[in-house]
Amino acid sequence: MKMFVTERRNKIMELLHDKQRLTVKELSEQIGVSEATLRTDLNKMEKGGLLTRTHGGAMLNQQNQPDFDTSFSVREKQNRKEKSLIAKEACRLIEEKQCILLDASSTALELARYLNQQMIRLTVVTSGIQTALELKDNPNITVILIGGVVTKGSSTIEGTLGAELLDKLHIDILFTSANGFSVENGLTDFNLYEVELKKQMVNKAQKIVAVIDHSKIGITSSALFASTEQVDVLITNNAIDPDTEKVLINHNIQVISAL
């Protein structure tokens, strides 16, 4: 049976999660597609940060390995300039006295830093510990930290223990990043525990703004937390190719390039 691109790449990730390292020949035998097709997939997935190409195959990146102790400080330093541009554009969508929701991504932290420089009264709800700490001393911003489980080496609240809090709030806008975004599969991430909370966040917000750098466009990770139909705005740091942008517009998604 023929597999769609996203299904095939999901299968590649499943196999790599299991084996950590595989050759193109092994992948071809297990998935049932040509080695040439798989090489194209692997090159695209490497650009998206999902894996690392090796001689004759690929290996799972450390941050995608189940036992990897993810360092937020490392992710925070990656693509800092691009995240700053995205944050500036995201800030334009926020109005006085709104209640906004920020996930625990490093891009959302960059948005928090930018908000700290503005004279605006807000309520900010977040699942990011660093984001809450960034805003806690701002007299114009009320900060609400969602409760839950904090894992070693992480600045992220995981699980759904604090999800009931969201039922008591009116959330105007959710700003969220992801490990990947594709038209077929929407917003996806590899941390299954964090994804469960993100699903709740998506369901409670009136407007969903995806803040995604260009390397993650067209990539699908392990678990879905928002379908394409649920996304209202996509902010990225680079111009999207015209065909992809046309498809997104047909899905009623506003595309903003932070150049």
HUJO-V567985 format. One line per field, one symbol per residue. burial: b if it has 24 or more other C-alpha atoms within 12 Angstrom, else e. Layout:
burial->???
//
This chain:
burial->eeeebbebbbbbbbbbbeebbbbbeebbeebebeeeebbebbbbbbebbbbbbeeebbbbbebbbeeeeeebeeebeeeeebbbbbbbbbbebbeeebbbbbbbbbbbbbbbbbbbeeeeebbbbbbbbbbbbbbbeeeebbbbbbbbeeeeebbbbbbbebbeebeeeebbbbbbbbbbbbbbbbbbbbbebbbbbbbbbbbbbebbbbbbbbbbbbbbbbbbbbbbbbbbbbbbbbebeeeebeebeeeebbbbbbe
//
